[in-house]
Amino acid sequence: MRNPSLFSRDSSRWTAFQENRVPADSPLMPVVAPQPLCVFTDGDEHARLRGAVVYGLAKFNRHGIRRYVTHYTRALVQKFAASGSADLVRDYAEQLPMLVMSRLFGMAPHEAPALVEPTLDLIRGSETAAASNQIVTNVLKDLVQHKNTKPGNDLASWLIAHESNLSDTEIVEHLRLVLVAAHSNTVNLIAHTIRMLLTDRRFRGSLSGGQMTLPDALEQVMWDSPPTGAFPGRWATGDTMLGGQQIKAGDMLVLCPAAANLDPEQRPDLSLPMHGNRSHLALSAGPHECPGGDIGRAIADTGIDELMALLPDMRLAIPEHELRTTTDWMSRRPTALPVKFTPLRSSATATKATGAAQPLPDAAVSPPEQKPSSAPPAARPWWRSLFSRR
């Protein structure tokens, strides 16, 4: 990861491409085909392209993002709160990151739900991956065309205006990169963390004992179940040896952070918590380390905190041993997380508990100062004490 001169991100070096052995409709293409993206370049070109992305992501106000997360968490919970049951993968984890990211991109709110499935599908290696990739790309092309004439305080507009002078194609591709990475990885992070909260007694005991904050819990999940477990990460620039294996120029290296994070030389006792230790490889490392990891953390942290506060008696609806895992070539996550909780008795109660939808501020600016309320403070759900931050 830290040696681009020997292990390049330029996928055009792949021997299989040079020998025309990869068909155009291969389900690998959305992930490995050479594209005008910072993740497929090194050196000066990488610096030019990545600089625009880092600049755009850095402009977001993190408090504004958390307000978006709180708003959309309440809206999602309100849809199933009266039923007393939900699948927290389908109804929550898969929906929340896309709702938040679409707003940060400058999309209309109604566009987000239709992007959830194709964004997840295009990296599965499925037969429909190419078609799903085209759906997402077309939406982003329309967005860039719109923002070229009507810019706003959003990532699309900031990429357009950046001094790197990105082409429209480069802007579309980097928006796709950020959307896919932020959505799929955050979905997995939320789902794995909620599963741990619902099933791991040691985990919940540590939280209630005050030894682990929710941010600590998220880092523990990134150690034990990183959102992306393996990915086609580097292409050898020359013949070399790695781990006792012969690597030839043009070979693809599939990196596996899920295995690296369990390296017995680094973690001889996997039962010990990794509090305060962010040296995992869940966000990659080196010049291509993920620049938006804090945004994913903010969505997962705030979303899970708010979810547990709204549904404090939430519990699994099936025995733990019946939970299943969905696995593809790059990641795995719980297939479903069916839960039960005390239902809200009326739509009026649901609105009161989850908060009526209010217009949201621009996430790029700090939220306005709140006037003190004369109303008595609401009772603090017991889950809040578990998630108290240091």
C-alpha positions as CSV (number, residue, x, y, z in Angstrom):
1,M,0.0,0.0,0.0
2,R,2.9,2.4,0.7
3,N,5.1,1.4,-2.3
4,P,3.5,2.7,-5.5
5,S,6.8,2.4,-7.4
6,L,6.6,-1.4,-7.1
7,F,2.9,-1.9,-6.6
8,S,1.0,0.5,-8.7
9,R,-2.7,1.5,-8.8
10,D,-2.7,1.7,-12.6
11,S,-4.9,-1.2,-13.6
12,S,-3.9,-0.9,-17.3
13,R,-0.7,-2.7,-16.3
14,W,-2.8,-5.9,-15.6
15,T,-1.6,-8.7,-17.9
16,A,-5.1,-9.9,-18.4
17,F,-6.0,-6.5,-19.9
18,Q,-2.9,-6.3,-22.1
19,E,-3.7,-9.7,-23.5
20,N,-7.4,-8.8,-24.1
21,R,-8.6,-11.6,-21.8
22,V,-11.2,-9.6,-20.0
23,P,-14.5,-9.2,-21.9
24,A,-16.1,-5.7,-21.9
25,D,-19.2,-7.0,-20.0
26,S,-17.2,-8.7,-17.3
27,P,-18.7,-8.0,-13.8
28,L,-15.2,-7.0,-12.7
29,M,-15.1,-4.0,-15.0
30,P,-16.9,-1.4,-12.8
31,V,-14.2,-2.1,-10.2
32,V,-11.0,-2.7,-12.1
33,A,-11.3,-1.1,-15.6
34,P,-8.9,1.8,-16.1
35,Q,-10.8,4.9,-15.4
36,P,-9.9,8.7,-15.1
37,L,-9.9,8.3,-11.3
38,C,-7.3,9.2,-8.6
39,V,-7.5,5.5,-7.4
40,F,-6.1,4.3,-10.8
41,T,-3.2,6.8,-10.9
42,D,0.1,7.5,-9.1
43,G,2.4,10.4,-8.9
44,D,1.6,13.9,-10.1
45,E,-1.7,12.8,-11.8
46,H,-2.8,11.2,-8.6
47,A,-2.0,14.3,-6.7
48,R,-4.0,16.5,-9.1
49,L,-7.1,14.3,-9.1
50,R,-7.0,13.4,-5.4
51,G,-6.4,17.1,-4.4
52,A,-9.9,18.0,-5.8
53,V,-11.6,15.2,-3.9
54,V,-9.8,16.0,-0.6
55,Y,-10.7,19.7,-1.0
56,G,-14.4,18.9,-1.6
57,L,-14.7,16.5,1.3
58,A,-12.9,18.9,3.6
59,K,-15.4,21.6,3.0
60,F,-18.3,19.8,4.6
61,N,-19.2,20.9,8.1
62,R,-19.2,17.8,10.2
63,H,-21.9,19.2,12.6
64,G,-24.1,19.8,9.5
65,I,-23.6,16.2,8.4
66,R,-24.6,14.9,11.8
67,R,-27.8,17.0,11.6
68,Y,-28.6,15.3,8.3
69,V,-28.0,11.9,9.8
70,T,-30.3,12.7,12.8
71,H,-33.0,14.0,10.5
72,Y,-32.9,11.0,8.2
73,T,-32.7,8.5,11.0
74,R,-35.9,9.9,12.5
75,A,-37.6,9.8,9.1
76,L,-36.6,6.2,8.5
77,V,-37.6,5.0,12.0
78,Q,-40.9,6.8,11.6
79,K,-41.8,4.5,8.6
80,F,-41.7,1.4,10.8
81,A,-42.0,2.6,14.3
82,A,-45.8,1.9,14.6
83,S,-45.3,-1.8,13.5
84,G,-43.0,-2.8,16.4
85,S,-40.7,-4.6,14.0
86,A,-38.2,-3.9,11.2
87,D,-35.2,-5.4,9.3
88,L,-32.4,-3.0,10.2
89,V,-30.4,-3.9,7.2
90,R,-33.1,-3.4,4.5
91,D,-35.1,-0.7,6.3
92,Y,-32.2,1.3,7.9
93,A,-28.6,0.5,7.2
94,E,-29.0,0.3,3.4
95,Q,-31.0,3.5,3.3
96,L,-29.3,6.0,5.7
97,P,-25.9,6.5,4.0
98,M,-27.4,7.1,0.6
99,L,-29.9,9.7,1.9
100,V,-27.1,11.6,3.6
101,M,-24.6,11.3,0.7
102,S,-27.1,12.3,-1.9
103,R,-27.8,15.6,-0.1
104,L,-24.0,16.2,0.2
105,F,-23.8,15.7,-3.5
106,G,-26.5,18.3,-4.3
107,M,-29.1,15.8,-5.4
108,A,-32.8,16.1,-4.9
109,P,-34.0,14.0,-1.9
110,H,-36.3,11.8,-4.1
111,E,-33.3,10.5,-6.1
112,A,-31.6,8.7,-3.3
113,P,-33.9,5.6,-2.8
114,A,-33.5,4.5,-6.5
115,L,-29.7,4.6,-6.2
116,V,-29.4,2.2,-3.2
117,E,-29.6,-1.1,-4.9
118,P,-27.5,-0.3,-8.1
119,T,-24.8,1.3,-6.0
120,L,-24.5,-1.8,-3.9
121,D,-24.8,-4.1,-6.9
122,L,-22.1,-2.6,-9.1
123,I,-19.4,-3.8,-6.8
124,R,-20.8,-7.3,-6.1
125,G,-19.4,-8.9,-9.2
126,S,-22.9,-9.9,-10.3
127,E,-24.2,-10.3,-13.8
128,T,-26.1,-7.0,-13.5
129,A,-23.0,-5.1,-12.2
130,A,-22.4,-3.3,-15.5
131,A,-26.0,-2.3,-15.9
132,S,-26.1,-1.0,-12.3
133,N,-22.9,0.9,-12.9
134,Q,-24.5,2.6,-15.9
135,I,-27.6,3.6,-13.9
136,V,-25.5,5.4,-11.3
137,T,-23.3,7.0,-13.9
138,N,-26.2,8.4,-15.8
139,V,-27.7,10.0,-12.7
140,L,-24.3,11.6,-11.9
141,K,-23.9,12.8,-15.5
142,D,-27.3,14.6,-15.2
143,L,-26.2,16.1,-11.8
144,V,-23.0,17.5,-13.2
145,Q,-24.8,19.0,-16.2
146,H,-27.2,20.7,-13.8
147,K,-24.5,21.9,-11.5
148,N,-22.5,23.4,-14.4
149,T,-25.3,26.0,-14.8
150,K,-26.7,26.1,-11.2
151,P,-23.9,25.5,-8.7
152,G,-24.5,25.2,-5.0
153,N,-22.8,24.3,-1.8
154,D,-22.2,20.6,-2.6
155,L,-19.5,18.2,-3.6
156,A,-20.4,18.2,-7.3
157,S,-20.2,22.0,-7.5
158,W,-16.9,22.1,-5.6
159,L,-15.3,19.6,-8.0
160,I,-16.4,21.6,-10.9
161,A,-14.9,24.8,-9.5
162,H,-11.6,23.3,-8.3
163,E,-8.4,24.6,-9.6
164,S,-7.4,21.1,-10.8
165,N,-9.7,21.9,-13.8
166,L,-11.3,18.4,-13.9
167,S,-13.1,17.4,-17.0
168,D,-16.8,16.6,-16.8
169,T,-15.9,12.9,-17.2
170,E,-13.4,13.1,-14.3
171,I,-16.0,14.8,-12.1
172,V,-18.6,12.2,-12.8
173,E,-16.2,9.4,-12.2
174,H,-15.0,10.8,-8.9
175,L,-18.6,11.4,-7.7
176,R,-19.3,7.8,-8.5
177,L,-16.2,6.7,-6.6
178,V,-17.1,8.7,-3.5
179,L,-20.8,7.7,-3.6
180,V,-20.0,3.9,-4.0
181,A,-17.3,3.9,-1.4
182,A,-19.2,6.0,1.2
183,H,-22.5,4.2,0.7
184,S,-21.4,0.5,0.6
185,N,-18.7,0.8,3.3
186,T,-21.0,2.7,5.7
187,V,-23.9,0.3,5.1
188,N,-21.6,-2.6,6.1
189,L,-20.1,-0.7,9.1
190,I,-23.6,0.1,10.4
191,A,-24.9,-3.4,9.9
192,H,-21.9,-5.1,11.6
193,T,-22.0,-2.7,14.5
194,I,-25.7,-3.1,15.2
195,R,-25.3,-6.8,15.0
196,M,-22.6,-6.7,17.7
197,L,-24.8,-4.5,19.8
198,L,-27.6,-7.0,19.6
199,T,-25.7,-10.2,20.0
200,D,-22.3,-9.8,21.8
201,R,-22.8,-9.7,25.5
202,R,-19.1,-8.8,26.1
203,F,-19.5,-5.9,23.7
204,R,-22.7,-4.5,25.4
205,G,-21.2,-5.2,28.8
206,S,-18.2,-3.2,28.0
207,L,-20.3,-0.3,26.8
208,S,-22.5,-0.3,29.9
209,G,-19.4,-0.5,32.1
210,G,-18.2,2.7,30.7
211,Q,-15.0,1.2,29.1
212,M,-16.1,1.7,25.5
213,T,-17.7,4.6,23.7
214,L,-19.6,4.1,20.5
215,P,-16.7,5.5,18.4
216,D,-14.5,2.9,20.1
217,A,-17.1,0.2,19.1
218,L,-17.0,1.4,15.5
219,E,-13.2,1.0,15.5
220,Q,-13.5,-2.4,17.0
221,V,-15.8,-3.4,14.1
222,M,-13.3,-2.0,11.6
223,W,-10.7,-4.3,13.1
224,D,-12.8,-7.4,13.3
225,S,-15.2,-6.9,10.3
226,P,-13.8,-4.2,8.0
227,P,-16.5,-2.9,5.6
228,T,-14.4,-4.0,2.6
229,G,-12.7,-7.3,3.4
230,A,-10.8,-7.7,0.1
231,F,-10.3,-5.7,-3.0
232,P,-8.2,-5.7,-6.3
233,G,-5.7,-3.3,-5.0
234,R,-2.4,-3.1,-6.8
235,W,-0.6,-4.2,-10.0
236,A,3.0,-5.2,-10.0
237,T,5.3,-2.9,-12.0
238,G,8.1,-5.5,-12.1
239,D,9.0,-9.0,-11.0
240,T,9.4,-9.4,-7.3
241,M,9.0,-11.7,-4.3
242,L,6.3,-11.0,-1.7
243,G,5.6,-13.3,1.3
244,G,7.7,-16.0,-0.3
245,Q,5.6,-15.9,-3.5
246,Q,6.8,-15.0,-6.9
247,I,5.1,-11.9,-8.3
248,K,5.4,-11.1,-12.0
249,A,5.1,-7.7,-13.7
250,G,1.5,-7.1,-14.5
251,D,0.1,-9.4,-11.8
252,M,-2.9,-8.2,-9.9
253,L,-2.6,-8.3,-6.1
254,V,-5.9,-8.7,-4.2
255,L,-5.4,-7.1,-0.9
256,C,-7.3,-8.5,2.1
257,P,-7.5,-6.0,5.1
258,A,-9.9,-8.5,6.8
259,A,-7.0,-11.0,7.1
260,A,-4.4,-8.3,7.8
261,N,-6.4,-7.0,10.7
262,L,-6.2,-10.5,12.3
263,D,-2.5,-10.9,11.8
264,P,-1.3,-12.9,14.9
265,E,1.9,-10.9,15.0
266,Q,-0.2,-7.7,15.5
267,R,-3.0,-9.3,17.6
268,P,-1.9,-12.4,19.4
269,D,-5.1,-12.3,21.5
270,L,-8.2,-11.5,19.4
271,S,-10.4,-11.3,22.5
272,L,-8.6,-8.1,23.7
273,P,-10.3,-4.9,22.7
274,M,-8.6,-2.4,20.4
275,H,-9.7,0.7,22.2
276,G,-8.1,3.9,20.8
277,N,-6.1,2.0,18.2
278,R,-6.8,3.1,14.6
279,S,-3.9,1.3,13.0
280,H,-6.3,-1.1,11.2
281,L,-6.3,-1.2,7.4
282,A,-10.1,-0.8,7.0
283,L,-9.5,2.6,5.3
284,S,-6.4,1.4,3.3
285,A,-3.0,3.1,3.9
286,G,-0.4,5.1,2.1
287,P,-1.1,7.6,-0.7
288,H,-4.4,6.0,-1.5
289,E,-5.8,6.0,2.0
290,C,-9.5,6.8,2.1
291,P,-9.9,10.6,2.5
292,G,-13.5,10.4,3.7
293,G,-13.3,8.0,6.6
294,D,-14.4,10.6,9.1
295,I,-17.6,11.1,7.1
296,G,-18.5,7.4,7.2
297,R,-17.7,7.3,10.9
298,A,-20.0,10.4,11.5
299,I,-22.9,8.8,9.7
300,A,-22.5,5.4,11.5
301,D,-21.8,6.9,14.9
302,T,-24.7,9.4,14.9
303,G,-27.1,7.1,13.1
304,I,-26.7,4.2,15.6
305,D,-26.8,6.5,18.6
306,E,-30.0,8.1,17.4
307,L,-31.5,4.7,16.4
308,M,-30.9,3.2,19.9
309,A,-32.3,6.3,21.6
310,L,-35.5,6.1,19.5
311,L,-36.0,2.4,20.0
312,P,-34.4,1.7,23.4
313,D,-35.9,-1.8,23.9
314,M,-35.0,-3.1,20.5
315,R,-34.1,-6.8,20.4
316,L,-33.5,-9.5,17.9
317,A,-36.8,-11.1,16.6
318,I,-35.1,-14.4,15.8
319,P,-32.5,-16.5,17.7
320,E,-29.0,-15.3,17.1
321,H,-27.9,-18.6,15.4
322,E,-30.5,-18.0,12.7
323,L,-28.8,-14.8,11.5
324,R,-27.2,-15.2,8.1
325,T,-24.4,-13.4,6.3
326,T,-24.3,-12.2,2.7
327,T,-20.9,-12.5,1.1
328,D,-19.5,-11.4,-2.2
329,W,-16.0,-11.2,-3.6
330,M,-15.2,-7.9,-1.7
331,S,-17.2,-7.8,1.5
332,R,-19.7,-9.5,3.8
333,R,-22.4,-8.2,6.1
334,P,-25.5,-9.5,7.9
335,T,-28.2,-10.5,5.4
336,A,-30.9,-9.2,7.7
337,L,-31.3,-8.0,11.2
338,P,-35.0,-8.5,12.1
339,V,-35.8,-6.8,15.4
340,K,-38.8,-6.2,17.6
341,F,-39.5,-3.2,19.9
342,T,-42.4,-1.6,21.6
343,P,-44.5,-0.1,18.8
344,L,-45.7,3.5,18.9
345,R,-49.5,3.6,19.2
346,S,-50.4,6.2,16.7
347,S,-49.0,8.4,14.0
348,A,-49.2,11.4,16.3
349,T,-47.1,9.6,18.8
350,A,-44.6,8.6,16.1
351,T,-44.3,12.2,15.0
352,K,-43.7,13.3,18.6
353,A,-41.1,10.6,19.2
354,T,-39.2,10.8,16.0
355,G,-39.5,14.5,15.3
356,A,-41.5,16.1,12.5
357,A,-39.6,16.6,9.3
358,Q,-38.1,20.1,9.2
359,P,-36.2,21.9,6.4
360,L,-32.5,21.1,6.7
361,P,-29.7,23.6,6.7
362,D,-26.8,23.4,4.2
363,A,-24.4,20.8,5.4
364,A,-21.5,22.9,4.2
365,V,-22.1,25.6,6.8
366,S,-22.3,25.6,10.6
367,P,-25.8,25.1,12.0
368,P,-27.4,28.2,13.4
369,E,-27.2,28.9,17.1
370,Q,-30.1,27.3,19.0
371,K,-32.1,29.4,21.4
372,P,-32.6,27.8,24.8
373,S,-35.9,26.0,25.3
374,S,-38.2,26.6,28.2
375,A,-39.6,23.1,27.9
376,P,-38.4,20.5,30.5
377,P,-35.7,18.2,29.2
378,A,-36.8,14.9,27.8
379,A,-36.1,11.7,29.7
380,R,-32.7,10.3,28.8
381,P,-33.0,6.8,27.3
382,W,-30.8,4.3,29.0
383,W,-29.0,3.6,25.7
384,R,-27.6,7.2,25.8
385,S,-25.6,6.4,28.9
386,L,-24.0,3.5,27.0
387,F,-22.9,5.8,24.2
388,S,-21.6,8.6,26.3
389,R,-18.4,10.1,24.8
390,R,-15.3,10.8,26.7
